[in-house]
Amino acid sequence: MKKILVFVIFFNFFSCSLNSSLSVKKEPVIGDSLDTILYHSTWGKPKNKKIIVRSNGNDEEWIYDRGILYIKGGELTSIQEYK
């Protein structure tokens, strides 16, 4: 009986720590995808977007209160943070 109880407690602890680590948001880094920025970064959804149409593809500027993220080809290429 004691062995089963210990296993259940260990399993619950492991699954809780695994789930909480998956939901941790991080700062965006160069190369992040649009989905990563939107759903898994501390910046989240932009306040405004500026799309620049070019012959070789679209560039985007995602504008936030804290700065601007520059995106080309669906990947983050530059970060400008306001001081």
C-alpha positions in Angstrom: 0.0 0.0 0.0 2.8 2.4 0.8 4.5 1.9 -2.5 1.3 2.8 -4.5 0.8 6.0 -2.4 4.4 7.2 -3.0 4.0 6.6 -6.7 0.8 8.6 -6.9 2.3 11.5 -5.0 5.4 11.5 -7.2 3.4 11.2 -10.4 1.1 14.2 -9.4 4.2 16.3 -8.5 5.9 15.5 -11.8 2.8 16.2 -14.0 2.1 19.5 -12.2 5.7 20.7 -12.6 5.7 19.7 -16.3 2.4 21.5 -17.0 3.6 24.7 -15.3 6.9 24.8 -17.1 5.1 24.5 -20.5 3.0 27.6 -19.8 5.9 29.9 -18.9 6.2 32.8 -21.3 9.6 34.1 -22.4 11.0 37.2 -24.0 11.0 37.1 -27.8 14.3 36.2 -29.5 15.5 36.6 -33.1 14.2 33.8 -35.2 10.9 33.3 -33.3 7.8 32.5 -35.4 4.7 34.6 -35.3 2.9 32.0 -33.2 5.7 31.9 -30.7 5.5 35.6 -30.3 1.7 35.7 -30.0 1.2 32.8 -27.7 4.4 32.0 -25.9 6.2 35.4 -25.4 5.8 38.0 -22.8 5.0 40.6 -25.5 1.9 38.8 -26.8 -0.5 40.5 -29.2 0.7 43.8 -30.7 -1.1 47.1 -30.1 -0.8 47.8 -33.9 0.7 46.2 -37.0 2.3 47.8 -40.0 2.6 45.6 -43.1 5.0 46.6 -45.8 4.4 44.9 -49.2 7.5 44.2 -51.2 8.1 42.3 -54.4 10.1 39.7 -52.5 7.5 39.3 -49.7 5.9 41.2 -46.8 7.7 42.8 -43.9 5.8 43.5 -40.7 6.3 45.8 -37.8 4.5 44.8 -34.6 4.1 47.9 -32.4 3.8 47.6 -28.7 3.9 50.1 -25.8 7.4 48.7 -24.9 8.9 48.7 -28.5 8.7 47.3 -32.0 9.2 43.8 -33.3 10.4 43.6 -37.0 9.2 40.5 -38.8 10.3 39.2 -42.3 9.2 36.0 -43.9 7.2 35.0 -40.7 10.3 35.2 -38.4 11.4 37.8 -36.0 14.4 39.7 -37.4 14.9 42.6 -35.1 13.7 44.0 -31.7 13.6 47.6 -30.8 12.8 48.3 -27.1 11.9 51.7 -25.8 13.9 53.0 -22.9 
